[in-house]
C-alpha cells in the first residue's frame, strides 16, 4: 500500500468498530441506533469517495468519472452534518435544513451538464472552480452554526460535563472545513473534513451512550424508590394502624380523627417520594418521620422518639431518615418497656451528620447484606446516600444494648 493510503487503516478501524459498537449497545434507543448506523454508512461512502477522487486525480485520468465522484462528495458532506441534528433533536423534521441540503445537491449536480456554475474537470484532468464552487462549504458552515446553537442549548439544559464532547465535536468539524479550504495536501487520500467527521461520530456515540446509561440508572432508581415505599408501607403496619383507628372510633373519636389525618398525610408523603428524583431539605424528611412516629406512638405507648436537630441547612434523599426510625421501632425498641429512639443532626467540619440511635435489641450488622427483605430499607438508604450526595452510611449495633446509625452528608455546592 502506498504511503498516502496508510491513513485509511485507522479510519476504517474506527468506522467498522463504531458500527459494531452501535449494533450491540443495549442502551441506545432504536431510532438513535438507526441514525448512527446511517451516519456510519454515509461516512464510509464518503471515505470511499475521497479515496476514489484522490486516485482519479493523481493516478488515473478519467475526467467525467471524477466529476461524478466529486459531485457525490459535495452532496453527501452537508447530509452527514444534517444527520447530527436528529441525534440532538430527533422529534423535529428540520425542513429548512433539508431544503438547504437539497439546494446544495442541485448546484453540484449541474457539474454533470455545464461548466459554468459549480466546478468542472478539464480534459487534462485539472479541477476548475465555478462561481458557486464554495456552496458546500457555505451550507456546511450554516448547518454547523445551527448545530452549535443546539449543542449549547443541550449543555445549558443538562448541565452535564459530558456535553463538552458535543462542543469539541463541532469545533473539530469547523477546523477541518477551514483546513480543507486553505490547505492543499498531496500526502493523504482523504480530506480533513472526512477525518474530522469520523472522529465526531465516535464522540457523539460516546455522548449518546453516556446519556442513555444515565437515563437507565434513573429508571433503576425509580424502581428502587418503589421498593423503598413498599418496604415502608408493610401490610402489618397498614392493618394495625387501621385497627387502631377502628378501636379509637369507639373509645376516643376525636383522637381517631387525628390519627386518620396523620395516616393519610403519611401515605401521601410516601407516594410523593416516588417521583422525587432530587435531594430534599432535611426538614421535610424530618416532618415525614415525625408523622410516622406519632402514628406508632398511638399503637405503642412504651416507645418514645426524641429529636435533637439544630442543624437543618442541608439536603438529603427522600425517605432517608424515616426508614431508619421505622427499622429501630419495628426490629428494636418495641420489646423494651421504655423504648427510646433518638434522631440527631450535627454540623461537622466537612458536612453534616444524621444520627439515629435506639436502645433496642440490636442485631448482627452483616445481616444487612442478606438477600431477604428484613433490612431492605437500610440497604436502600445506604445506596442512595452514596449515589445521590456522595455520603456515607455507618452502623454500629450490640445485641441487647442497641443500634446506632450515622449518615455523613458532605458539604453541598450551591447551585
C-alpha positions as CSV (number, residue, x, y, z in Angstrom):
1,X,0.0,0.0,0.0
2,X,1.3,3.4,-1.0
3,X,2.1,5.8,1.9
4,X,-0.7,8.2,1.1
5,X,-3.3,5.4,1.7
6,X,-1.9,4.5,5.1
7,X,-4.5,6.9,6.8
8,X,-7.2,4.5,5.6
9,X,-6.3,1.8,8.1
10,X,-7.2,3.7,11.4
11,X,-10.2,5.4,9.7
12,X,-11.7,2.1,8.6
13,X,-11.0,0.6,12.0
14,X,-12.9,3.4,13.7
15,X,-15.8,3.3,11.2
16,X,-16.2,-0.5,11.4
17,X,-15.6,-0.6,15.1
18,X,-18.2,2.1,15.7
19,X,-20.8,0.3,13.6
20,X,-20.3,-2.9,15.6
21,X,-20.5,-1.0,18.9
22,X,-23.7,0.8,17.9
23,X,-25.3,-2.5,16.9
24,X,-24.6,-4.3,20.2
25,X,-25.1,-1.3,22.5
26,X,-28.1,-2.2,24.7
27,X,-28.6,1.4,26.0
28,X,-29.1,3.4,22.8
29,X,-32.7,3.8,21.7
30,X,-33.7,2.1,18.4
31,X,-34.3,5.3,16.5
32,X,-30.9,6.8,17.5
33,X,-29.3,3.5,16.6
34,X,-30.7,3.7,13.1
35,X,-29.5,7.3,12.7
36,X,-26.0,6.4,14.0
37,X,-25.8,3.4,11.6
38,X,-26.9,5.6,8.7
39,X,-24.2,8.2,9.5
40,X,-21.6,5.4,9.7
41,X,-22.7,4.2,6.2
42,X,-22.6,7.8,4.9
43,X,-19.1,8.3,6.3
44,X,-17.9,5.0,4.9
45,X,-19.2,6.0,1.5
46,X,-17.5,9.5,1.9
47,X,-14.2,7.8,2.7
48,X,-14.5,5.6,-0.4
49,X,-15.4,8.8,-2.4
50,X,-12.3,10.6,-1.1
51,X,-10.0,7.7,-2.0
52,X,-11.6,7.4,-5.4
53,X,-11.4,11.1,-6.2
54,X,-7.8,11.2,-5.0
55,X,-6.9,8.2,-7.2
56,X,-8.6,9.7,-10.2
57,X,-6.8,13.0,-9.7
58,X,-3.3,11.6,-9.1
59,X,-3.1,8.3,-10.9
60,X,-6.0,7.6,-13.3
61,X,-7.2,10.4,-15.6
62,X,-10.9,9.9,-16.2
63,X,-12.4,13.4,-16.0
64,X,-16.1,12.6,-16.3
65,X,-15.9,9.7,-13.8
66,X,-14.0,12.1,-11.5
67,X,-16.8,14.6,-11.9
68,X,-19.4,12.1,-10.8
69,X,-17.3,11.1,-7.8
70,X,-16.7,14.8,-6.8
71,X,-20.4,15.6,-7.1
72,X,-21.3,12.8,-4.7
73,X,-18.7,14.1,-2.2
74,X,-20.1,17.6,-2.3
75,X,-23.6,16.4,-1.9
76,X,-23.0,13.9,1.0
77,X,-21.0,16.2,3.3
78,X,-23.8,18.5,4.3
79,X,-26.1,15.5,4.6
80,X,-23.8,13.9,7.2
81,X,-23.8,17.1,9.2
82,X,-27.6,17.3,8.9
83,X,-27.9,13.8,10.4
84,X,-26.3,15.0,13.6
85,X,-29.4,17.2,14.2
86,X,-31.5,14.1,14.6
87,X,-29.2,12.8,17.3
88,X,-29.7,16.0,19.3
89,X,-33.3,16.7,18.4
90,X,-34.9,13.6,16.9
91,X,-38.5,14.8,17.1
92,X,-38.2,17.7,14.6
93,X,-38.4,17.5,10.8
94,X,-35.7,20.2,10.1
95,X,-37.4,21.1,6.9
96,X,-35.4,24.2,6.2
97,X,-32.1,22.3,6.7
98,X,-33.3,19.7,4.2
99,X,-34.0,22.5,1.7
100,X,-30.5,23.9,2.1
101,X,-29.0,20.4,1.7
102,X,-31.2,19.9,-1.4
103,X,-30.2,23.2,-3.0
104,X,-26.5,22.3,-2.4
105,X,-27.0,19.0,-4.2
106,X,-28.8,20.6,-7.1
107,X,-26.0,23.2,-7.6
108,X,-23.3,20.5,-7.7
109,X,-25.3,18.2,-9.9
110,X,-25.1,20.9,-12.6
111,X,-21.4,20.0,-13.0
112,X,-22.6,16.9,-15.0
113,X,-24.1,19.2,-17.6
114,X,-22.4,22.6,-17.5
115,X,-19.1,24.1,-16.5
116,X,-20.4,27.5,-15.6
117,X,-22.0,27.0,-12.2
118,X,-20.2,24.9,-9.6
119,X,-17.0,23.2,-11.0
120,X,-15.7,21.2,-13.9
121,X,-12.8,18.9,-14.7
122,X,-10.9,19.9,-17.8
123,X,-9.9,17.4,-20.4
124,X,-6.3,17.4,-19.0
125,X,-7.9,16.3,-15.6
126,X,-7.4,19.6,-13.9
127,X,-10.0,20.8,-11.4
128,X,-11.6,24.2,-12.1
129,X,-13.9,26.1,-9.8
130,X,-17.1,27.9,-10.9
131,X,-18.8,30.9,-9.3
132,X,-20.7,28.6,-6.8
133,X,-17.9,26.2,-6.1
134,X,-17.9,27.0,-2.4
135,X,-21.6,26.3,-1.9
136,X,-20.8,23.1,0.0
137,X,-18.5,25.0,2.4
138,X,-21.1,27.7,2.9
139,X,-24.0,25.3,3.6
140,X,-21.8,23.2,5.9
141,X,-20.9,26.3,7.9
142,X,-24.6,27.3,8.2
143,X,-25.5,23.8,9.4
144,X,-22.7,23.8,11.8
145,X,-23.7,27.2,13.2
146,X,-27.2,25.9,14.0
147,X,-25.7,22.6,15.3
148,X,-23.5,24.7,17.6
149,X,-26.6,26.5,18.9
150,X,-28.5,23.3,19.6
151,X,-25.3,21.9,21.3
152,X,-25.1,24.9,23.6
153,X,-28.8,24.6,24.4
154,X,-28.2,20.9,25.3
155,X,-25.3,21.9,27.6
156,X,-27.3,24.5,29.4
157,X,-30.3,22.2,29.7
158,X,-28.5,19.1,31.0
159,X,-25.7,20.9,32.9
160,X,-23.6,17.8,32.4
161,X,-19.9,17.9,31.8
162,X,-20.1,15.3,29.0
163,X,-21.9,17.9,26.9
164,X,-18.4,19.3,26.3
165,X,-18.0,16.3,24.0
166,X,-20.5,17.8,21.6
167,X,-18.8,21.2,21.6
168,X,-15.5,19.6,20.8
169,X,-17.1,17.6,18.0
170,X,-18.4,20.7,16.4
171,X,-15.1,22.5,16.8
172,X,-13.1,19.9,15.0
173,X,-15.5,19.8,12.1
174,X,-15.3,23.6,11.8
175,X,-11.5,23.4,11.9
176,X,-11.5,20.7,9.2
177,X,-13.6,22.8,6.9
178,X,-11.1,25.7,7.3
179,X,-8.2,23.4,6.6
180,X,-9.8,21.9,3.5
181,X,-10.4,25.5,2.3
182,X,-6.9,26.9,2.8
183,X,-4.6,23.9,2.7
184,X,-3.7,21.6,-0.2
185,X,-2.3,18.2,0.7
186,X,-0.8,15.5,-1.6
187,X,0.2,13.4,1.3
188,X,-3.1,11.7,2.3
189,X,-6.1,10.4,0.2
190,X,-8.9,11.7,2.4
191,X,-10.0,15.2,3.3
192,X,-9.6,16.9,6.7
193,X,-13.4,17.0,6.9
194,X,-13.8,13.3,6.4
195,X,-11.2,12.6,9.2
196,X,-13.0,15.1,11.5
197,X,-16.4,13.6,10.8
198,X,-15.1,10.1,11.6
199,X,-13.8,11.4,15.0
200,X,-17.0,13.3,15.6
201,X,-19.4,10.4,15.1
202,X,-17.2,8.4,17.6
203,X,-17.5,11.2,20.1
204,X,-21.3,11.6,19.5
205,X,-21.7,7.8,20.1
206,X,-19.8,8.1,23.4
207,X,-22.1,11.0,24.4
208,X,-25.2,9.1,23.4
209,X,-24.0,6.1,25.3
210,X,-23.3,8.1,28.5
211,X,-26.7,9.9,28.1
212,X,-28.7,6.7,27.9
213,X,-26.7,4.9,30.6
214,X,-27.6,7.9,32.9
215,X,-31.3,7.5,31.9
216,X,-31.1,3.8,32.6
217,X,-29.7,4.5,36.0
218,X,-32.6,6.9,36.7
219,X,-35.1,4.2,35.7
220,X,-33.4,1.8,38.1
221,X,-33.5,4.4,40.9
222,X,-37.2,4.9,40.2
223,X,-37.8,1.2,40.6
224,X,-35.7,1.3,43.8
225,X,-37.9,4.1,45.1
226,X,-40.9,1.8,44.6
227,X,-39.2,-0.9,46.6
228,X,-38.4,1.6,49.3
229,X,-42.0,2.7,49.5
230,X,-43.3,-0.8,49.6
231,X,-40.8,-1.6,52.3
232,X,-42.1,1.3,54.4
233,X,-45.8,0.5,54.0
234,X,-45.8,-3.1,55.2
235,X,-49.2,-4.8,55.3
236,X,-49.0,-5.3,59.1
237,X,-48.4,-1.5,59.5
238,X,-51.5,-0.7,57.4
239,X,-53.7,-3.3,59.1
240,X,-52.6,-2.4,62.6
241,X,-53.0,1.3,62.0
242,X,-56.5,0.8,60.6
243,X,-57.3,-1.5,63.5
244,X,-56.1,1.2,65.9
245,X,-58.3,3.8,64.2
246,X,-61.2,1.5,64.3
247,X,-60.8,0.9,68.1
248,X,-60.4,4.6,68.7
249,X,-63.6,5.4,66.9
250,X,-65.4,3.6,69.7
251,X,-63.3,4.9,72.7
252,X,-61.9,8.3,71.5
253,X,-63.5,9.5,68.2
254,X,-61.6,12.8,68.3
255,X,-58.2,11.0,68.6
256,X,-59.3,8.6,65.8
257,X,-59.9,11.7,63.6
258,X,-56.4,13.0,64.3
259,X,-54.7,9.6,63.7
260,X,-56.7,9.2,60.4
261,X,-55.5,12.6,59.3
262,X,-51.9,11.8,60.2
263,X,-52.1,8.4,58.5
264,X,-53.4,10.0,55.3
265,X,-50.6,12.5,55.4
266,X,-48.1,9.7,55.9
267,X,-49.3,7.8,52.9
268,X,-49.4,10.9,50.7
269,X,-45.8,11.8,51.5
270,X,-44.7,8.3,50.7
271,X,-46.4,8.4,47.3
272,X,-44.8,11.8,46.6
273,X,-41.4,10.3,47.2
274,X,-41.9,8.0,44.2
275,X,-41.5,11.0,41.8
276,X,-38.8,12.7,43.9
277,X,-35.5,12.3,42.0
278,X,-33.7,15.3,43.5
279,X,-32.5,15.9,47.1
280,X,-35.0,17.4,49.5
281,X,-34.5,19.7,52.6
282,X,-33.8,17.6,55.7
283,X,-36.6,19.5,57.4
284,X,-39.1,17.9,55.0
285,X,-37.8,14.5,55.7
286,X,-37.9,15.1,59.5
287,X,-41.5,16.2,59.2
288,X,-42.4,13.0,57.4
289,X,-40.5,11.0,60.1
290,X,-42.4,12.7,62.9
291,X,-45.7,11.9,61.4
292,X,-44.8,8.2,61.2
293,X,-43.5,8.2,64.8
294,X,-46.7,9.8,66.0
295,X,-48.8,7.0,64.5
296,X,-46.6,4.4,66.0
297,X,-46.8,6.1,69.4
298,X,-50.6,5.7,69.4
299,X,-50.1,1.9,68.9
300,X,-47.1,1.5,71.3
301,X,-47.1,3.8,74.3
302,X,-44.0,2.2,75.6
303,X,-41.8,3.9,73.0
304,X,-40.6,7.4,72.6
305,X,-39.0,9.1,69.6
306,X,-36.8,12.1,70.5
307,X,-35.5,14.8,68.2
308,X,-32.4,16.9,68.6
309,X,-32.0,18.5,65.2
310,X,-30.4,22.0,65.4
311,X,-28.5,21.5,62.1
312,X,-31.0,21.6,59.2
313,X,-29.3,23.6,56.5
314,X,-28.7,20.7,54.1
315,X,-30.4,18.4,51.6
316,X,-30.8,14.6,51.6
317,X,-32.6,11.9,49.5
318,X,-36.2,11.4,50.3
319,X,-37.0,8.6,52.7
320,X,-33.6,8.6,54.3
321,X,-34.4,9.1,58.0
322,X,-38.0,7.7,58.2
323,X,-36.9,4.1,57.2
324,X,-34.2,4.2,59.9
325,X,-36.7,5.2,62.6
326,X,-39.1,2.6,61.4
327,X,-36.4,-0.1,61.4
328,X,-35.5,0.9,65.0
329,X,-39.1,0.7,66.2
330,X,-40.1,-2.5,64.3
331,X,-36.9,-4.5,65.0
332,X,-35.6,-2.9,68.1
333,X,-37.4,-0.9,70.8
334,X,-40.9,-2.4,70.7
335,X,-39.7,-5.1,73.1
336,X,-38.5,-2.6,75.6
337,X,-40.6,-1.3,78.5
338,X,-39.2,2.1,77.8
339,X,-38.0,2.1,74.2
340,X,-36.2,5.2,73.0
341,X,-35.2,6.2,69.5
342,X,-33.2,9.4,69.2
343,X,-32.8,11.4,66.0
344,X,-30.0,14.0,65.9
345,X,-28.4,16.2,63.3
346,X,-25.0,17.7,63.8
347,X,-22.8,20.2,61.8
348,X,-19.3,18.8,61.4
349,X,-16.2,20.2,59.7
350,X,-16.8,18.8,56.3
351,X,-20.6,18.5,56.2
352,X,-23.4,17.2,58.4
353,X,-24.2,14.0,60.3
354,X,-27.6,12.4,60.9
355,X,-27.6,10.0,63.9
356,X,-30.4,7.6,64.6
357,X,-29.8,5.5,67.8
358,X,-32.0,3.3,69.9
359,X,-31.9,1.1,73.0
360,X,-33.4,-1.9,71.2
361,X,-32.4,-5.5,70.9
362,X,-29.5,-4.9,68.4
363,X,-28.6,-7.2,65.6
364,X,-25.8,-8.7,63.6
365,X,-24.9,-5.9,61.1
366,X,-23.7,-8.4,58.5
367,X,-27.3,-9.4,58.1
368,X,-27.9,-6.2,56.1
369,X,-26.2,-7.8,53.1
370,X,-28.6,-10.8,53.0
371,X,-31.0,-11.2,50.1
372,X,-34.1,-11.2,52.3
373,X,-36.3,-8.1,52.8
374,X,-35.6,-7.7,56.5
375,X,-33.2,-4.8,56.1
376,X,-34.1,-3.7,52.5
377,X,-34.8,-0.2,53.9
378,X,-31.3,0.1,55.3
379,X,-29.7,-1.1,52.1
380,X,-31.7,1.4,50.0
381,X,-30.8,4.3,52.3
382,X,-27.1,3.4,52.2
383,X,-27.1,3.2,48.4
384,X,-29.0,6.4,47.8
385,X,-26.9,8.4,50.3
386,X,-23.8,7.2,48.5
387,X,-25.1,7.8,44.9
388,X,-27.1,11.0,45.3
389,X,-25.0,13.1,47.6
390,X,-21.7,11.2,48.0
391,X,-22.3,10.5,51.6
392,X,-21.5,7.5,53.9
393,X,-23.6,5.1,56.0
394,X,-22.1,3.7,59.2
395,X,-23.9,1.3,61.5
396,X,-23.0,0.0,65.0
397,X,-25.1,-2.5,66.8
398,X,-24.7,-4.5,70.0
399,X,-27.2,-7.2,70.9
400,X,-29.4,-6.3,73.9
401,X,-27.8,-2.9,74.0
402,X,-29.0,-1.0,70.9
403,X,-28.1,0.3,67.5
404,X,-26.6,3.5,66.2
405,X,-26.7,4.6,62.5
406,X,-24.7,7.6,61.3
407,X,-25.2,9.2,58.0
408,X,-22.5,11.6,56.8
409,X,-23.6,14.2,54.3
410,X,-20.7,16.2,52.7
411,X,-21.0,19.9,52.2
412,X,-23.1,20.6,49.2
413,X,-22.2,23.0,46.4
414,X,-24.6,25.8,45.9
415,X,-26.5,25.6,42.6
